[in-house]
Amino acid sequence: MTNPIAANPLAVPQSVEAAAPLHELLNIAHSRPFSLLFVNYSWGLGAAGGLALIWAIYVIAGRRSGVEYRFALPLAVALVAGSFLNVLSEVNQPSRLIYGYLLGWQYWDTSIIKYGIILLPLFLVSCWWLTFQAMDRQALGAAIGRLSPAWRPWAELFSLWSRHYSVLDAPLLRRWIVGVLVFLSLFAPMYSGIFLMNEHGVAVWNSPAQPLIFMAMAVAVGAMLMMVVVPALAWLATGRKAAALTPPLRWTAAIAVGIAAVVWFGWLWWMGRFGTIEDLRAAQLYMGPYAGTVFWQWVVPGIIVPLVLLLTPLGRQRWAQIIALLGTLWGGYAVRVLILVGGEALIRSGAGYQAFTPSAEMLRYTGFSLLVVIGVLAVLLLALPADRAPELNTPAR
């Protein structure tokens, strides 16, 4: 005789049949395949991808000056570098990633992880290279020339000899390079969602909804970082106040958050009405035991607060933009945690999965990754010749 779980009529119109007791007993021993480090990795790559994508769109549109042009990619580099540390901590064997990169070119089409091992380092190198290509060549050359002879070769290598050439000045070459960056910027936020789609046996992960949510929130986070954080980085590096293009970035962030919200609630609606038994259990989980967490950690800070602040006249105020930034940052992170933990909960027993808490080790790794992001960003900001930065001369709008 079955023991139906009480269904939420808004998400799960039919009763959900509970798993057999024997299956529950066996699943108690199943460990979680991914930890909080996977979420850190996904979130950092998403934010970096959103920043680089908006930067590329500005370059395609012919805007090659201002704070967006100069300071978006250094922040993207720092985010990717910090994200990679979470992968190394999760794998615990860096040599696996090294061999995967060297051998992945031969078997690149066999799994999504091999695409990631190849393309994500290329994304990091591209952002690093274009960071220095976006600097004024004469200013960069003058800064390197002031160094002692012993340090000049290292500075040249550090900047990939960017003071000697400019790939962004040649129209055809610029279109190709920016086109590659657009592809890599789209791949970075969606990679973790596609990776979860290929995990067998977890129905809630085997859906195209999560890559779409990750991509939408990546664009929202990227736009908000561009609007709030990037001008602050310009001020820290040069001592000069500058502003980003607030109106278009506001609408970009608001539209992206709206798309993420539509996909999220549409996903729950679809699972509740057309999904398999595993999908129904997932919908019931999010609308039942996890309902409070979903509402207060994802819906309120990640959807309601940013939309209210960005779509009203309040969005012109700096304090409102900062709050909207914090909301998108937290919401983009929380939805990844919910999708990851919700999928893992369904392969475990009902005993204990609702009380998920990250371990102290995961929190230490997370804190160290944040320090790496700050450190890498500080180094790249110090590389800017502060006394001469003509790329910032475009007046704020």
Disulfide bonds with the S-S distance in Angstrom:
none
